[in-house]
């Protein structure tokens, strides 16, 4: 049921547009082109060990998970309010409504990740560590699900949250290490960037996919702990709050 409703939702979102599901390919490529122009040709960022094409691939490693996270967040925050007709439907557990939103947002990441892996193969950057990105992806999903369970619950009572999330997503884009590596971050700034949960996700993707190295023990431990904690707390919170949904939607 979850699979079928997710597929139907993806088709519905692109129905009526001229390019249809091709937007799943164009969306990340347009973002990548913008990042490449700004950082490569305007800011003229250069890496001693990376060529221009490899630097673009590095950006792609951070951009793809960010787009997957931000789309899931965008769809998920208002998902419970938008699915008020399902709240009294005992055939579809209300817990799966935010889950469906996360999976719909992952459509862009699935397509983008396919493009990224092909690019890395052409550049000869795939290594024995590359398959570990799946573990990072699972951590990303667990964190996203927990966060969206909490935010979608709160949004039932405080509708301003969905507007606040839109602003926060833009701020996170600027503060996330999409176009730079951990080594480029000034030591004094690292404690502030460490408050951003996407920092751990993006750095881990860049490490295993592009830099052919394991994330540091601190990064990896924080990523796994934070993801499990958010998932468990988010599910618990949603389970408590859902009992009151029918009176507010």
C-alpha positions as CSV (number, residue, x, y, z in Angstrom):
1,X,0.0,0.0,0.0
2,X,2.8,2.4,0.9
3,X,4.7,1.5,-2.3
4,X,1.6,2.0,-4.5
5,X,0.6,5.3,-2.9
6,X,4.1,6.6,-3.2
7,X,4.3,5.8,-6.9
8,X,0.9,7.3,-7.5
9,X,2.0,10.5,-5.7
10,X,5.1,10.8,-7.8
11,X,3.1,10.5,-11.0
12,X,0.5,12.9,-9.8
13,X,3.1,15.6,-9.0
14,X,4.4,15.5,-12.5
15,X,1.1,15.0,-14.3
16,X,0.2,17.8,-16.7
17,X,3.7,19.2,-17.1
18,X,5.2,19.1,-20.6
19,X,8.4,17.2,-19.5
20,X,6.7,15.0,-16.9
21,X,9.0,12.8,-15.0
22,X,12.0,14.2,-16.9
23,X,12.0,16.9,-14.3
24,X,13.5,14.2,-11.9
25,X,16.6,14.4,-14.1
26,X,16.5,18.1,-14.9
27,X,15.9,19.3,-11.3
28,X,19.3,18.2,-9.9
29,X,21.2,19.0,-13.1
30,X,19.9,22.6,-13.0
31,X,21.0,23.0,-9.4
32,X,24.3,21.4,-10.2
33,X,24.9,23.8,-13.1
34,X,24.1,26.8,-10.9
35,X,26.5,25.7,-8.2
36,X,29.2,24.9,-10.7
37,X,28.9,28.4,-12.3
38,X,29.0,30.2,-8.9
39,X,31.8,28.3,-7.2
40,X,33.9,27.3,-10.2
41,X,33.7,30.4,-12.5
42,X,32.6,33.2,-10.2
43,X,34.3,32.4,-6.9
44,X,37.0,30.5,-8.8
45,X,37.3,27.7,-6.2
46,X,40.2,25.3,-6.9
47,X,41.4,22.1,-5.3
48,X,45.1,21.1,-5.6
49,X,44.1,17.4,-5.9
50,X,40.9,17.8,-7.9
51,X,40.3,18.9,-11.5
52,X,37.3,21.0,-12.5
53,X,35.2,17.9,-13.5
54,X,36.1,16.2,-10.2
55,X,35.2,19.3,-8.2
56,X,31.8,19.4,-9.9
57,X,31.4,15.7,-9.0
58,X,32.2,16.7,-5.4
59,X,29.5,19.3,-5.4
60,X,27.1,16.7,-6.8
61,X,27.9,14.4,-3.9
62,X,26.6,17.0,-1.5
63,X,23.9,18.4,-3.6
64,X,22.0,15.2,-4.3
65,X,21.4,14.2,-0.6
66,X,20.5,17.8,0.2
67,X,17.8,17.9,-2.5
68,X,16.4,14.6,-1.3
69,X,16.3,15.8,2.2
70,X,14.8,19.2,1.4
71,X,12.1,17.8,-0.9
72,X,11.1,15.2,1.7
73,X,10.9,18.0,4.3
74,X,8.8,20.2,2.0
75,X,6.3,17.4,1.2
76,X,6.3,16.0,4.7
77,X,5.7,18.9,7.0
78,X,2.2,19.5,5.7
79,X,1.4,15.9,4.9
80,X,-0.8,15.1,7.9
81,X,-2.9,18.3,7.4
82,X,-3.2,17.5,3.6
83,X,-4.3,14.0,4.3
84,X,-7.1,14.7,6.8
85,X,-9.3,12.2,4.9
86,X,-6.9,9.4,5.8
87,X,-6.9,10.0,9.6
88,X,-10.1,8.1,10.1
89,X,-9.2,5.5,7.5
90,X,-8.2,2.4,9.5
91,X,-6.9,0.7,6.3
92,X,-4.0,3.2,6.0
93,X,-2.0,3.8,9.2
94,X,-1.6,7.5,9.7
95,X,2.1,7.0,10.6
96,X,2.8,6.1,7.0
97,X,1.6,9.5,5.6
98,X,4.8,11.3,6.5
99,X,6.8,8.2,5.4
100,X,5.2,8.4,2.0
101,X,6.1,12.1,1.8
102,X,9.8,11.2,2.6
103,X,9.8,8.5,-0.1
104,X,8.3,10.9,-2.7
105,X,11.0,13.4,-1.9
106,X,13.5,10.6,-2.4
107,X,12.6,10.2,-6.1
108,X,14.9,13.1,-7.0
109,X,17.7,11.6,-4.9
110,X,17.3,8.2,-6.5
111,X,17.6,9.6,-10.0
112,X,20.4,12.0,-9.0
113,X,22.3,9.3,-7.3
114,X,22.2,7.2,-10.5
115,X,23.6,10.1,-12.5
116,X,26.2,10.7,-9.9
117,X,27.4,7.0,-9.9
118,X,27.7,7.1,-13.7
119,X,29.7,10.3,-13.5
120,X,32.0,8.9,-10.8
121,X,32.5,5.7,-12.9
122,X,33.5,7.8,-15.9
123,X,35.9,9.8,-13.8
124,X,37.4,6.6,-12.3
125,X,36.5,7.7,-8.8
126,X,34.5,4.6,-7.7
127,X,36.4,2.5,-5.1
128,X,35.8,-0.3,-2.7
129,X,34.4,2.2,-0.2
130,X,31.8,3.6,-2.6
131,X,29.0,1.0,-1.7
132,X,29.2,2.4,1.9
133,X,27.1,5.4,0.6
134,X,24.1,3.0,1.2
135,X,24.7,3.1,4.9
136,X,24.9,6.9,4.8
137,X,21.6,6.9,2.8
138,X,19.9,4.7,5.4
139,X,21.0,7.1,8.2
140,X,19.7,10.0,6.1
141,X,16.3,8.3,5.8
142,X,16.1,7.5,9.5
143,X,16.9,11.1,10.4
144,X,14.4,12.5,7.9
145,X,11.6,10.2,9.0
146,X,12.1,11.1,12.6
147,X,12.3,14.8,12.0
148,X,9.2,14.8,9.7
149,X,7.1,12.8,12.1
150,X,7.8,15.5,14.7
151,X,7.3,18.5,12.4
152,X,4.2,17.1,10.6
153,X,2.6,16.5,14.1
154,X,3.4,20.0,15.3
155,X,2.1,21.5,12.0
156,X,-1.4,20.2,12.8
157,X,-1.5,22.7,15.7
158,X,0.9,25.4,14.6
159,X,0.5,25.9,10.8
160,X,3.3,28.5,10.7
161,X,5.8,25.6,10.9
162,X,5.5,24.9,7.2
163,X,6.4,28.5,6.4
164,X,9.3,28.5,8.8
165,X,10.6,25.2,7.3
166,X,10.8,26.8,3.9
167,X,13.0,29.6,5.3
168,X,15.1,27.1,7.3
169,X,15.7,25.0,4.2
170,X,17.3,28.0,2.4
171,X,19.5,28.7,5.4
172,X,20.6,25.0,5.6
173,X,21.5,25.1,1.9
174,X,23.9,28.0,2.6
175,X,25.4,26.4,5.8
176,X,25.8,22.9,4.4
177,X,29.2,21.8,3.0
178,X,27.9,21.1,-0.5
179,X,30.6,22.9,-2.4
180,X,33.5,22.5,0.1
181,X,35.1,19.8,2.1
182,X,35.7,19.4,5.9
183,X,39.4,20.5,5.4
184,X,38.2,23.9,4.0
185,X,36.2,24.8,7.1
186,X,38.1,27.1,9.5
187,X,38.8,25.5,12.8
188,X,36.9,28.3,14.6
189,X,33.8,27.7,12.5
190,X,33.6,23.9,12.9
191,X,31.7,23.9,16.2
192,X,29.0,26.1,14.6
193,X,28.7,23.9,11.5
194,X,28.6,20.8,13.7
195,X,25.2,22.0,14.8
196,X,23.8,21.3,11.3
197,X,22.8,17.7,11.0
198,X,23.2,17.8,7.3
199,X,26.9,18.5,7.9
200,X,27.5,14.9,9.0
201,X,25.4,13.4,6.1
202,X,27.0,15.4,3.3
203,X,30.6,15.0,4.6
204,X,30.0,11.3,4.8
205,X,28.7,11.1,1.2
206,X,31.7,13.1,0.0
207,X,34.2,11.0,1.9
208,X,33.0,7.5,0.6
209,X,32.0,8.5,-2.9
210,X,34.5,11.2,-4.0
211,X,37.5,11.2,-1.6
212,X,37.8,7.4,-1.3
213,X,38.1,7.5,2.5
214,X,36.1,6.7,5.5
215,X,34.5,9.6,7.4
216,X,36.3,10.4,10.7
217,X,35.2,8.3,13.7
218,X,33.5,11.4,15.2
219,X,31.5,12.1,12.0
220,X,30.4,8.5,11.6
221,X,29.5,8.0,15.3
222,X,27.5,11.3,15.4
223,X,25.7,10.4,12.1
224,X,24.6,7.0,13.3
225,X,23.7,8.1,16.8
226,X,21.8,11.2,15.7
227,X,19.8,9.2,13.0
228,X,18.7,6.5,15.4
229,X,17.9,9.0,18.1
230,X,15.8,11.1,15.8
231,X,14.0,8.1,14.3
232,X,13.0,6.7,17.7
233,X,12.0,10.0,19.3
234,X,10.1,11.0,16.1
235,X,8.1,7.8,16.1
236,X,7.3,8.1,19.8
237,X,6.3,11.7,19.4
238,X,4.0,11.0,16.5
239,X,2.4,8.1,18.2
240,X,1.5,10.3,21.2
241,X,0.3,13.2,19.1
242,X,-1.8,11.3,16.5
243,X,-4.5,10.6,19.1
244,X,-5.5,14.3,19.0
245,X,-5.3,14.8,15.2
246,X,-9.0,14.2,14.4
247,X,-10.0,17.2,16.5
248,X,-7.7,19.6,14.6
249,X,-7.7,18.7,10.9
